[in-house]
Amino acid sequence: MTKQIAIIGMGRFGSSLAIELVNEGAEVLAIDKNEKRIDEIANEVTHAVVADTTDEHSLRELGIRNMEVVVVAIGDDLQASILSTLLLKEAGIKKVIAKAVNNQHAKVLTQVGADHVVFPEHETGIRIAKNIMSPNVLDFIELSEDYNIEEIMSLPFMIGKSLRELDIRAKFKLSVIAINSDGKMNISPLPDYVIRSNDILIVLGEKKDLKKFQAVNQKMLSKL
């Protein structure tokens, strides 16, 4: 199922994140009160709207409650950033990710309900997009244009099954090169290794195959 994500604030960070999420297969609603910024991003996203998200009525008209994730990427107006975050949580948005410009701003965003606070200077749009689209991917390393290594959290349907039973290599052309179990690294785990709760699988493969693997994981997770 395609994820529906709204991004408020089409500055450098917000626009790059919006484009990356579209590339990852999400439906993205871009929001900014600056008409010029919306015109610049309109052809890159699913929908683009001029709106003031500090106004509760405007938020309701946007149908914001239908969004699975909303990113508050406002950086030049701290009051608008904080108020937008507060209104989004009051509207019942399950996951609100907010951009902070400093530690004090981050603290206030957390206090008003932000589920995750990011500092774009330290986190790239690509990494944050990956976190939104594949929440069980804890981290990744881009080896080349085609290959990644990803840290994937074990999901409920994996627990109690061996690597042989999961058959990740044959089904997805991916290699489980290590498993982090309670802080202990198991390099080149054997096929009879049984996945435990909180295990982290370090998986190597082509990006297209990793993406297919994540899609299957999300589908299985939604059935639980």
Contacts in CASP RR format, 6 or more apart in sequence:
PFRMAT RR
TARGET T0000
AUTHOR 0000-0000-0000
METHOD contacts of the structure
MODEL  1
MTKQIAIIGMGRFGSSLAIELVNEGAEVLAIDKNEKRIDEIANEVTHAVV
ADTTDEHSLRELGIRNMEVVVVAIGDDLQASILSTLLLKEAGIKKVIAKA
VNNQHAKVLTQVGADHVVFPEHETGIRIAKNIMSPNVLDFIELSEDYNIE
EIMSLPFMIGKSLRELDIRAKFKLSVIAINSDGKMNISPLPDYVIRSNDI
LIVLGEKKDLKKFQAVNQKMLSKL
1 222 0 8 1.000
2 25 0 8 1.000
2 26 0 8 1.000
2 27 0 8 1.000
3 25 0 8 1.000
3 26 0 8 1.000
3 27 0 8 1.000
3 68 0 8 1.000
3 69 0 8 1.000
3 132 0 8 1.000
3 133 0 8 1.000
4 26 0 8 1.000
4 27 0 8 1.000
4 29 0 8 1.000
4 66 0 8 1.000
4 67 0 8 1.000
4 68 0 8 1.000
5 21 0 8 1.000
5 26 0 8 1.000
5 27 0 8 1.000
5 28 0 8 1.000
5 29 0 8 1.000
5 67 0 8 1.000
5 68 0 8 1.000
5 69 0 8 1.000
5 70 0 8 1.000
5 71 0 8 1.000
5 132 0 8 1.000
6 28 0 8 1.000
6 29 0 8 1.000
6 30 0 8 1.000
6 31 0 8 1.000
6 62 0 8 1.000
6 64 0 8 1.000
6 67 0 8 1.000
6 69 0 8 1.000
6 70 0 8 1.000
6 71 0 8 1.000
7 14 0 8 1.000
7 17 0 8 1.000
7 18 0 8 1.000
7 21 0 8 1.000
7 28 0 8 1.000
7 29 0 8 1.000
7 30 0 8 1.000
7 31 0 8 1.000
7 70 0 8 1.000
7 71 0 8 1.000
7 73 0 8 1.000
8 31 0 8 1.000
8 32 0 8 1.000
8 53 0 8 1.000
8 70 0 8 1.000
8 71 0 8 1.000
8 72 0 8 1.000
8 73 0 8 1.000
8 74 0 8 1.000
8 84 0 8 1.000
9 30 0 8 1.000
9 31 0 8 1.000
9 32 0 8 1.000
9 37 0 8 1.000
9 72 0 8 1.000
9 73 0 8 1.000
9 74 0 8 1.000
9 75 0 8 1.000
10 18 0 8 1.000
10 30 0 8 1.000
10 31 0 8 1.000
10 32 0 8 1.000
10 34 0 8 1.000
10 37 0 8 1.000
10 38 0 8 1.000
10 40 0 8 1.000
10 41 0 8 1.000
10 73 0 8 1.000
11 32 0 8 1.000
11 37 0 8 1.000
11 73 0 8 1.000
11 75 0 8 1.000
13 73 0 8 1.000
13 75 0 8 1.000
13 99 0 8 1.000
13 120 0 8 1.000
13 125 0 8 1.000
14 71 0 8 1.000
14 73 0 8 1.000
14 99 0 8 1.000
15 30 0 8 1.000
15 37 0 8 1.000
15 40 0 8 1.000
15 41 0 8 1.000
15 44 0 8 1.000
16 125 0 8 1.000
17 71 0 8 1.000
17 73 0 8 1.000
17 125 0 8 1.000
17 128 0 8 1.000
17 129 0 8 1.000
18 28 0 8 1.000
18 30 0 8 1.000
18 41 0 8 1.000
18 44 0 8 1.000
18 45 0 8 1.000
19 41 0 8 1.000
19 44 0 8 1.000
19 45 0 8 1.000
20 125 0 8 1.000
20 126 0 8 1.000
20 129 0 8 1.000
21 28 0 8 1.000
21 129 0 8 1.000
21 132 0 8 1.000
21 133 0 8 1.000
22 28 0 8 1.000
22 44 0 8 1.000
22 45 0 8 1.000
22 46 0 8 1.000
23 129 0 8 1.000
24 129 0 8 1.000
24 130 0 8 1.000
24 133 0 8 1.000
25 133 0 8 1.000
26 132 0 8 1.000
26 133 0 8 1.000
27 46 0 8 1.000
27 47 0 8 1.000
28 45 0 8 1.000
28 46 0 8 1.000
28 47 0 8 1.000
29 45 0 8 1.000
29 46 0 8 1.000
29 47 0 8 1.000
29 48 0 8 1.000
29 49 0 8 1.000
29 62 0 8 1.000
29 67 0 8 1.000
30 38 0 8 1.000
30 41 0 8 1.000
30 42 0 8 1.000
30 45 0 8 1.000
30 47 0 8 1.000
30 48 0 8 1.000
30 49 0 8 1.000
31 38 0 8 1.000
31 48 0 8 1.000
31 49 0 8 1.000
31 50 0 8 1.000
31 51 0 8 1.000
31 53 0 8 1.000
31 62 0 8 1.000
32 38 0 8 1.000
32 41 0 8 1.000
32 50 0 8 1.000
32 51 0 8 1.000
33 50 0 8 1.000
33 51 0 8 1.000
33 52 0 8 1.000
33 53 0 8 1.000
34 50 0 8 1.000
35 50 0 8 1.000
38 48 0 8 1.000
38 49 0 8 1.000
38 50 0 8 1.000
39 48 0 8 1.000
41 48 0 8 1.000
42 48 0 8 1.000
49 62 0 8 1.000
51 58 0 8 1.000
51 59 0 8 1.000
51 61 0 8 1.000
51 62 0 8 1.000
52 58 0 8 1.000
53 59 0 8 1.000
53 72 0 8 1.000
53 80 0 8 1.000
53 84 0 8 1.000
53 87 0 8 1.000
53 88 0 8 1.000
54 79 0 8 1.000
54 80 0 8 1.000
54 83 0 8 1.000
54 84 0 8 1.000
54 87 0 8 1.000
56 87 0 8 1.000
59 87 0 8 1.000
59 88 0 8 1.000
59 91 0 8 1.000
60 91 0 8 1.000
64 70 0 8 1.000
64 88 0 8 1.000
64 91 0 8 1.000
64 93 0 8 1.000
65 91 0 8 1.000
65 92 0 8 1.000
65 93 0 8 1.000
67 93 0 8 1.000
68 94 0 8 1.000
68 95 0 8 1.000
69 93 0 8 1.000
69 94 0 8 1.000
69 95 0 8 1.000
69 96 0 8 1.000
69 97 0 8 1.000
69 132 0 8 1.000
70 88 0 8 1.000
70 93 0 8 1.000
70 95 0 8 1.000
70 96 0 8 1.000
70 97 0 8 1.000
71 96 0 8 1.000
71 97 0 8 1.000
71 98 0 8 1.000
71 99 0 8 1.000
71 128 0 8 1.000
71 132 0 8 1.000
72 81 0 8 1.000
72 84 0 8 1.000
72 85 0 8 1.000
72 88 0 8 1.000
72 96 0 8 1.000
72 97 0 8 1.000
72 98 0 8 1.000
72 99 0 8 1.000
72 109 0 8 1.000
72 114 0 8 1.000
73 99 0 8 1.000
73 120 0 8 1.000
74 80 0 8 1.000
74 81 0 8 1.000
74 84 0 8 1.000
74 99 0 8 1.000
75 81 0 8 1.000
75 99 0 8 1.000
75 101 0 8 1.000
78 101 0 8 1.000
78 105 0 8 1.000
81 98 0 8 1.000
81 99 0 8 1.000
81 105 0 8 1.000
81 109 0 8 1.000
82 105 0 8 1.000
82 108 0 8 1.000
82 109 0 8 1.000
82 112 0 8 1.000
85 96 0 8 1.000
85 98 0 8 1.000
85 109 0 8 1.000
85 112 0 8 1.000
85 113 0 8 1.000
85 114 0 8 1.000
86 112 0 8 1.000
86 113 0 8 1.000
88 96 0 8 1.000
89 96 0 8 1.000
89 112 0 8 1.000
89 113 0 8 1.000
89 114 0 8 1.000
94 115 0 8 1.000
95 115 0 8 1.000
95 116 0 8 1.000
96 113 0 8 1.000
96 114 0 8 1.000
96 115 0 8 1.000
96 116 0 8 1.000
97 114 0 8 1.000
97 115 0 8 1.000
97 116 0 8 1.000
97 117 0 8 1.000
97 118 0 8 1.000
97 128 0 8 1.000
97 132 0 8 1.000
98 109 0 8 1.000
98 114 0 8 1.000
98 116 0 8 1.000
98 117 0 8 1.000
98 118 0 8 1.000
99 117 0 8 1.000
99 118 0 8 1.000
99 119 0 8 1.000
99 120 0 8 1.000
100 106 0 8 1.000
100 109 0 8 1.000
100 117 0 8 1.000
100 118 0 8 1.000
100 119 0 8 1.000
106 117 0 8 1.000
106 119 0 8 1.000
109 117 0 8 1.000
110 117 0 8 1.000
118 128 0 8 1.000
120 128 0 8 1.000
127 140 0 8 1.000
130 137 0 8 1.000
130 140 0 8 1.000
131 137 0 8 1.000
133 214 0 8 1.000
134 214 0 8 1.000
134 217 0 8 1.000
134 218 0 8 1.000
136 152 0 8 1.000
136 153 0 8 1.000
136 155 0 8 1.000
136 214 0 8 1.000
136 217 0 8 1.000
136 221 0 8 1.000
137 150 0 8 1.000
137 151 0 8 1.000
137 152 0 8 1.000
137 153 0 8 1.000
137 214 0 8 1.000
138 151 0 8 1.000
138 152 0 8 1.000
138 153 0 8 1.000
138 200 0 8 1.000
139 150 0 8 1.000
139 151 0 8 1.000
140 148 0 8 1.000
140 149 0 8 1.000
140 150 0 8 1.000
140 151 0 8 1.000
141 148 0 8 1.000
141 149 0 8 1.000
141 150 0 8 1.000
142 148 0 8 1.000
143 149 0 8 1.000
143 204 0 8 1.000
146 206 0 8 1.000
146 207 0 8 1.000
146 208 0 8 1.000
147 204 0 8 1.000
147 205 0 8 1.000
147 206 0 8 1.000
147 207 0 8 1.000
148 204 0 8 1.000
148 205 0 8 1.000
148 207 0 8 1.000
148 210 0 8 1.000
149 177 0 8 1.000
149 202 0 8 1.000
149 203 0 8 1.000
149 204 0 8 1.000
149 205 0 8 1.000
150 202 0 8 1.000
150 203 0 8 1.000
150 210 0 8 1.000
151 180 0 8 1.000
151 200 0 8 1.000
151 201 0 8 1.000
151 202 0 8 1.000
151 203 0 8 1.000
152 200 0 8 1.000
152 201 0 8 1.000
152 202 0 8 1.000
152 203 0 8 1.000
152 217 0 8 1.000
153 198 0 8 1.000
153 199 0 8 1.000
153 200 0 8 1.000
153 201 0 8 1.000
154 195 0 8 1.000
154 196 0 8 1.000
154 197 0 8 1.000
154 198 0 8 1.000
154 199 0 8 1.000
154 200 0 8 1.000
154 201 0 8 1.000
155 217 0 8 1.000
155 220 0 8 1.000
155 221 0 8 1.000
156 221 0 8 1.000
156 224 0 8 1.000
157 220 0 8 1.000
157 221 0 8 1.000
157 224 0 8 1.000
158 166 0 8 1.000
158 195 0 8 1.000
159 195 0 8 1.000
159 196 0 8 1.000
159 197 0 8 1.000
160 194 0 8 1.000
160 195 0 8 1.000
160 196 0 8 1.000
161 194 0 8 1.000
161 195 0 8 1.000
162 191 0 8 1.000
162 192 0 8 1.000
162 193 0 8 1.000
162 194 0 8 1.000
162 195 0 8 1.000
163 176 0 8 1.000
163 189 0 8 1.000
163 190 0 8 1.000
163 191 0 8 1.000
163 192 0 8 1.000
163 193 0 8 1.000
163 195 0 8 1.000
164 191 0 8 1.000
164 192 0 8 1.000
166 195 0 8 1.000
168 174 0 8 1.000
168 176 0 8 1.000
168 203 0 8 1.000
168 213 0 8 1.000
169 175 0 8 1.000
169 176 0 8 1.000
172 209 0 8 1.000
172 210 0 8 1.000
172 212 0 8 1.000
172 213 0 8 1.000
172 216 0 8 1.000
173 205 0 8 1.000
173 206 0 8 1.000
173 209 0 8 1.000
174 203 0 8 1.000
174 204 0 8 1.000
174 205 0 8 1.000
174 209 0 8 1.000
174 210 0 8 1.000
174 213 0 8 1.000
175 203 0 8 1.000
175 204 0 8 1.000
175 205 0 8 1.000
176 189 0 8 1.000
176 201 0 8 1.000
176 202 0 8 1.000
176 203 0 8 1.000
177 187 0 8 1.000
177 188 0 8 1.000
177 202 0 8 1.000
177 203 0 8 1.000
177 204 0 8 1.000
178 185 0 8 1.000
178 186 0 8 1.000
178 187 0 8 1.000
178 188 0 8 1.000
178 189 0 8 1.000
178 202 0 8 1.000
179 185 0 8 1.000
179 186 0 8 1.000
179 189 0 8 1.000
179 193 0 8 1.000
179 195 0 8 1.000
179 199 0 8 1.000
179 200 0 8 1.000
179 201 0 8 1.000
179 202 0 8 1.000
180 186 0 8 1.000
180 199 0 8 1.000
180 200 0 8 1.000
180 202 0 8 1.000
181 196 0 8 1.000
181 198 0 8 1.000
181 199 0 8 1.000
181 200 0 8 1.000
182 198 0 8 1.000
186 193 0 8 1.000
195 201 0 8 1.000
203 210 0 8 1.000
203 213 0 8 1.000
END
